[in-house]
Amino acid sequence: MRARNFPRLTWQDLGLILSVPHVYNPTGASGVGENPLVPYADPSTGQKYFYIFLTHHCWTANAECSDFTFISVARAPYEEVLTTAAMGGSASKLFKKYYNGNWNQPGLGGLASETFPNVTGETDGDFQIVWSAYRNRFIAMVDNAQFIAYGESVDGTYWPAMQVLYKEPNLQGTIGYANAIGLGEYPGILGDTFYSYYTESPVPYNPWQPATVNRLTVTTAASVTSIQPNVATAGALGLSLLVFGEHFVKDSTVTWNGSTRATTYQSSTQLTAQISASDIAAAGAAHVEVSNPAPCGGVSNGEPFNIYAP
């Protein structure tokens, strides 16, 4: 780990902070990844930490090591890391790995739990993990030479199954280095939509030469909090329905019992949909949802619209 020294703009070495829990085998390979530090406040205590996600990658000449993990996590107290960097000390003992429900294993040589038990052959690759203040959770972009996947974790200690966003068309070329970049002034801040840049090469197992740099546009799911009006009398004229919620984008569409209705984007928290007279011709109940475009958008939660007999 290194820290930049202002105002001289030099870098100082803070020491090693993470390592695998086994002796290096010269006939195999091992590694812990190269992810950035991610600030995060533990909701149970309010204390702020730097999280860093890692892999216990380990291969011998014959098989994976028993402590192999795809995604593990370590953390260090936020203020202690900043103080250590300012004082030019060593950060080697600050980081603790998450293991069996506790943050009790040393960063150097300690054991670590697998936080991604739902890994598949399409999501078992290299990852970049960042924090999305918009989604209020950790976001992962994973590539494994032939697939790019997207995942979310509420607290970083458990990752549900991830969604494949893209696969190499012929499953013979190589995809690499998928990241997550915000669209605003600060690329490290992710909004309702963000970019993922990646390299793609026609050469197997060679993601960099020759390769092109391509881009995915990733849209998050919406949520609906209320609709106005939420009742009507059967046989009434059509109406304009106001839909309120979060994570609306310009291509969001309102659905009425699963069918798309003409939608106007007002803001990231408001849409207007046109409901026809035929939609409310008979007494009953309708289900109003919002669909965001793929990848990762999907259908929101729903709100009921009640239609009463005259």
C-alpha positions as CSV (number, residue, x, y, z in Angstrom):
1,M,0.0,0.0,0.0
2,R,1.2,3.5,-0.8
3,A,0.0,7.0,0.0
4,R,0.5,10.2,-1.9
5,N,2.3,12.9,0.0
6,F,0.8,16.4,-0.5
7,P,2.0,19.0,-1.4
8,R,5.2,17.3,-2.6
9,L,3.2,14.8,-4.8
10,T,5.5,12.0,-3.9
11,W,4.5,8.4,-2.9
12,Q,5.4,6.8,0.4
13,D,5.4,3.0,1.1
14,L,3.0,1.9,3.9
15,G,4.0,-1.7,3.7
16,L,2.3,-4.9,2.6
17,I,-1.3,-5.2,3.8
18,L,-2.7,-8.5,2.3
19,S,-1.4,-12.0,1.5
20,V,-2.7,-15.5,0.9
21,P,-2.7,-17.9,4.0
22,H,-0.3,-20.4,2.5
23,V,3.4,-20.7,1.6
24,Y,4.2,-19.7,-1.9
25,N,4.6,-22.7,-4.3
26,P,7.0,-22.0,-7.1
27,T,5.3,-24.7,-9.3
28,G,2.0,-22.9,-9.0
29,A,0.6,-19.4,-8.7
30,S,-1.1,-17.3,-6.1
31,G,-2.5,-13.8,-5.7
32,V,-4.9,-11.4,-3.9
33,G,-6.0,-9.1,-6.7
34,E,-5.6,-5.4,-7.2
35,N,-8.8,-3.7,-6.2
36,P,-9.2,-0.1,-4.8
37,L,-10.0,0.9,-1.3
38,V,-13.7,1.5,-0.8
39,P,-14.9,3.7,2.0
40,Y,-17.9,2.2,3.9
41,A,-19.6,2.9,7.2
42,D,-20.7,-0.2,9.1
43,P,-24.4,0.2,9.7
44,S,-24.4,-1.7,12.9
45,T,-21.8,0.6,14.6
46,G,-21.6,3.7,12.4
47,Q,-17.8,3.3,12.3
48,K,-16.2,4.1,8.9
49,Y,-13.7,1.7,7.3
50,F,-11.7,1.2,4.1
51,Y,-12.8,-2.1,2.5
52,I,-10.7,-3.9,0.0
53,F,-11.9,-7.0,-1.9
54,L,-9.5,-9.8,-2.7
55,T,-9.2,-13.3,-4.1
56,H,-7.3,-16.1,-2.5
57,H,-6.2,-17.4,-5.9
58,C,-4.0,-20.4,-5.5
59,W,-3.0,-23.1,-7.9
60,T,-0.5,-25.9,-7.5
61,A,0.8,-28.1,-10.3
62,N,-2.2,-30.4,-9.8
63,A,-5.1,-28.5,-8.3
64,E,-6.5,-25.4,-6.5
65,C,-5.5,-24.9,-2.9
66,S,-8.0,-25.7,-0.2
67,D,-8.2,-22.0,0.8
68,F,-9.1,-20.8,-2.7
69,T,-11.8,-18.0,-2.7
70,F,-13.3,-16.0,-5.6
71,I,-14.3,-12.9,-3.6
72,S,-13.1,-12.2,0.0
73,V,-13.0,-9.0,1.9
74,A,-10.7,-7.2,4.4
75,R,-11.1,-3.8,6.1
76,A,-9.2,-1.3,8.2
77,P,-10.5,1.7,10.3
78,Y,-10.8,4.7,8.1
79,E,-9.2,7.3,10.4
80,E,-6.4,4.9,11.3
81,V,-5.4,4.5,7.7
82,L,-5.5,8.2,7.1
83,T,-3.4,8.9,10.2
84,T,-0.9,6.2,9.3
85,A,-0.6,7.7,5.8
86,A,-0.1,11.2,7.2
87,M,2.5,10.0,9.7
88,G,4.4,7.8,7.2
89,G,3.9,4.7,9.3
90,S,3.1,1.1,8.5
91,A,-0.4,-0.1,7.5
92,S,0.6,-3.8,7.6
93,K,-1.4,-4.6,10.8
94,L,-4.4,-2.4,10.2
95,F,-6.4,-4.7,7.9
96,K,-8.5,-7.6,9.1
97,K,-10.1,-10.2,6.9
98,Y,-13.7,-11.3,7.2
99,Y,-13.8,-15.0,8.2
100,N,-16.7,-17.1,9.5
101,G,-18.8,-14.0,10.4
102,N,-16.1,-12.1,12.1
103,W,-13.4,-9.6,11.2
104,N,-10.7,-11.4,13.1
105,Q,-8.1,-12.7,10.7
106,P,-4.9,-10.7,9.9
107,G,-4.6,-9.2,6.4
108,L,-1.1,-10.8,6.1
109,G,-1.5,-14.6,6.0
110,G,-5.0,-14.8,7.6
111,L,-7.8,-17.0,6.4
112,A,-10.8,-15.4,4.6
113,S,-14.4,-16.6,3.9
114,E,-15.8,-17.0,0.4
115,T,-18.4,-14.2,0.1
116,F,-19.6,-15.3,-3.4
117,P,-20.9,-18.8,-2.9
118,N,-23.2,-18.5,-5.9
119,V,-20.3,-18.3,-8.4
120,T,-20.8,-20.0,-11.8
121,G,-18.6,-20.7,-14.8
122,E,-19.8,-17.4,-16.3
123,T,-19.1,-15.3,-13.2
124,D,-15.8,-16.7,-11.9
125,G,-13.4,-14.0,-13.1
126,D,-11.5,-10.9,-12.2
127,F,-13.6,-8.2,-10.6
128,Q,-13.7,-4.5,-9.8
129,I,-15.8,-3.5,-6.8
130,V,-16.9,0.1,-6.0
131,W,-19.5,1.7,-3.8
132,S,-22.7,3.1,-5.4
133,A,-24.2,5.9,-3.2
134,Y,-27.1,5.9,-5.7
135,R,-27.9,2.2,-5.0
136,N,-26.5,2.4,-1.5
137,R,-24.6,-0.9,-2.0
138,F,-21.4,-2.4,-3.4
139,I,-21.3,-2.9,-7.2
140,A,-19.2,-5.6,-8.9
141,M,-18.2,-5.9,-12.5
142,V,-16.7,-9.3,-13.2
143,D,-15.0,-10.6,-16.4
144,N,-13.6,-14.0,-17.1
145,A,-12.3,-13.8,-20.6
146,Q,-15.7,-14.8,-22.2
147,F,-18.4,-13.2,-20.0
148,I,-19.0,-9.9,-18.2
149,A,-21.3,-10.0,-15.2
150,Y,-22.8,-7.5,-12.8
151,G,-23.5,-8.0,-9.1
152,E,-24.6,-6.1,-6.0
153,S,-23.9,-6.6,-2.3
154,V,-25.6,-4.7,0.6
155,D,-22.7,-5.0,3.0
156,G,-19.8,-6.6,1.1
157,T,-19.8,-9.9,3.1
158,Y,-22.3,-11.7,0.8
159,W,-22.8,-11.6,-2.9
160,P,-26.0,-13.1,-4.4
161,A,-25.9,-14.6,-7.9
162,M,-24.7,-12.2,-10.5
163,Q,-26.3,-11.2,-13.8
164,V,-24.4,-11.8,-17.1
165,L,-24.4,-8.6,-19.1
166,Y,-22.3,-9.7,-22.1
167,K,-20.7,-12.7,-23.6
168,E,-18.0,-12.9,-26.2
169,P,-19.9,-13.6,-29.4
170,N,-17.9,-16.7,-30.6
171,L,-16.7,-17.7,-27.1
172,Q,-13.2,-17.9,-28.6
173,G,-11.9,-14.4,-28.2
174,T,-11.0,-12.7,-24.9
175,I,-12.7,-10.1,-22.8
176,G,-10.8,-8.3,-20.0
177,Y,-10.6,-5.4,-17.6
178,A,-14.3,-4.6,-17.2
179,N,-14.8,-1.6,-14.9
180,A,-17.5,0.7,-13.6
181,I,-17.3,4.5,-14.5
182,G,-19.8,7.1,-13.5
183,L,-21.1,9.6,-16.1
184,G,-20.8,12.8,-14.1
185,E,-17.9,15.1,-13.2
186,Y,-16.5,12.5,-10.8
187,P,-16.1,9.1,-12.6
188,G,-15.8,7.3,-9.2
189,I,-19.4,8.2,-8.3
190,L,-22.0,5.9,-9.9
191,G,-25.5,7.2,-10.7
192,D,-28.6,5.5,-12.0
193,T,-26.7,4.7,-15.2
194,F,-23.0,4.1,-15.6
195,Y,-20.5,2.8,-18.1
196,S,-18.4,-0.3,-18.1
197,Y,-15.4,-0.2,-20.4
198,Y,-13.6,-3.4,-21.4
199,T,-11.1,-4.8,-23.9
200,E,-12.0,-7.4,-26.4
201,S,-9.5,-9.4,-28.5
202,P,-10.0,-12.1,-31.1
203,V,-7.0,-14.0,-29.6
204,P,-7.8,-16.6,-27.0
205,Y,-6.5,-15.8,-23.5
206,N,-5.0,-12.5,-24.6
207,P,-7.2,-9.5,-23.6
208,W,-4.8,-6.8,-24.7
209,Q,-3.1,-7.4,-28.1
210,P,-4.7,-6.9,-30.5
211,A,-7.8,-5.6,-28.8
212,T,-10.4,-2.9,-29.0
213,V,-11.9,-0.9,-26.1
214,N,-15.6,-1.3,-26.0
215,R,-18.3,0.1,-23.6
216,L,-21.5,-1.2,-22.0
217,T,-24.2,1.1,-20.6
218,V,-25.5,-0.3,-17.3
219,T,-28.9,0.9,-15.9
220,T,-30.0,0.1,-12.4
221,A,-33.5,-1.1,-11.4
222,A,-36.2,1.4,-10.4
223,S,-38.4,1.5,-7.3
224,V,-42.0,2.9,-7.0
225,T,-43.1,4.6,-3.8
226,S,-46.5,6.0,-4.8
227,I,-48.9,6.8,-7.7
228,Q,-51.5,9.6,-8.1
229,P,-54.3,9.0,-8.5
230,N,-54.5,5.5,-7.2
231,V,-58.3,5.0,-7.6
232,A,-60.9,5.6,-10.4
233,T,-64.5,4.9,-11.1
234,A,-65.2,2.2,-13.7
235,G,-66.3,3.7,-17.0
236,A,-64.5,7.0,-16.4
237,L,-62.4,8.8,-19.0
238,G,-58.7,8.1,-19.4
239,L,-56.3,9.9,-17.2
240,S,-52.6,10.9,-16.7
241,L,-51.0,8.8,-14.0
242,L,-48.2,10.3,-11.9
243,V,-45.7,7.7,-10.7
244,F,-43.2,8.6,-8.0
245,G,-40.1,6.6,-6.9
246,E,-36.4,6.3,-7.4
247,H,-33.9,5.4,-10.2
248,F,-36.1,6.4,-13.1
249,V,-34.2,7.0,-16.4
250,K,-35.2,8.5,-19.7
251,D,-36.0,5.1,-21.1
252,S,-38.1,4.0,-18.2
253,T,-41.6,2.8,-19.0
254,V,-44.7,2.5,-16.9
255,T,-46.5,-0.9,-17.2
256,W,-50.2,-1.5,-16.4
257,N,-50.9,-5.1,-15.5
258,G,-47.6,-5.9,-17.3
259,S,-48.4,-4.0,-20.5
260,T,-46.4,-0.9,-21.5
261,R,-48.2,2.5,-21.4
262,A,-47.1,5.7,-23.1
263,T,-44.6,7.2,-20.6
264,T,-43.1,10.7,-20.2
265,Y,-39.9,11.1,-18.2
266,Q,-40.1,14.0,-15.7
267,S,-37.2,13.4,-13.5
268,S,-35.3,10.6,-11.8
269,T,-38.1,10.4,-9.2
270,Q,-41.2,11.1,-11.4
271,L,-42.9,9.7,-14.5
272,T,-46.2,10.4,-16.2
273,A,-48.1,7.6,-17.9
274,Q,-51.3,7.7,-20.1
275,I,-54.0,5.4,-18.9
276,S,-56.8,4.9,-21.4
277,A,-60.6,4.7,-20.7
278,S,-60.5,1.0,-21.7
279,D,-57.9,0.4,-18.9
280,I,-60.5,1.4,-16.3
281,A,-63.7,0.3,-18.0
282,A,-64.5,-2.4,-15.5
283,A,-64.2,-2.6,-11.7
284,G,-61.2,-4.4,-10.2
285,A,-57.6,-3.7,-9.5
286,A,-54.6,-3.0,-11.7
287,H,-50.9,-3.3,-10.9
288,V,-48.6,-0.4,-11.8
289,E,-44.8,-1.0,-12.2
290,V,-41.8,0.7,-13.9
291,S,-39.5,-1.2,-16.2
292,N,-35.9,0.1,-16.7
293,P,-34.0,-1.0,-19.8
294,A,-31.5,-3.9,-19.8
295,P,-28.9,-4.7,-18.7
296,C,-29.7,-4.8,-15.0
297,G,-32.8,-2.7,-15.1
298,G,-35.8,-5.0,-15.0
299,V,-39.2,-4.5,-13.3
300,S,-39.7,-2.5,-10.1
301,N,-41.9,-3.2,-7.2
302,G,-45.6,-2.6,-7.9
303,E,-48.3,-0.3,-6.6
304,P,-52.1,-1.1,-6.7
305,F,-54.6,1.0,-8.6
306,N,-58.2,0.3,-7.5
307,I,-61.2,0.7,-9.9
308,Y,-64.5,0.9,-8.2
309,A,-68.0,0.3,-9.6
310,P,-70.0,3.5,-10.2
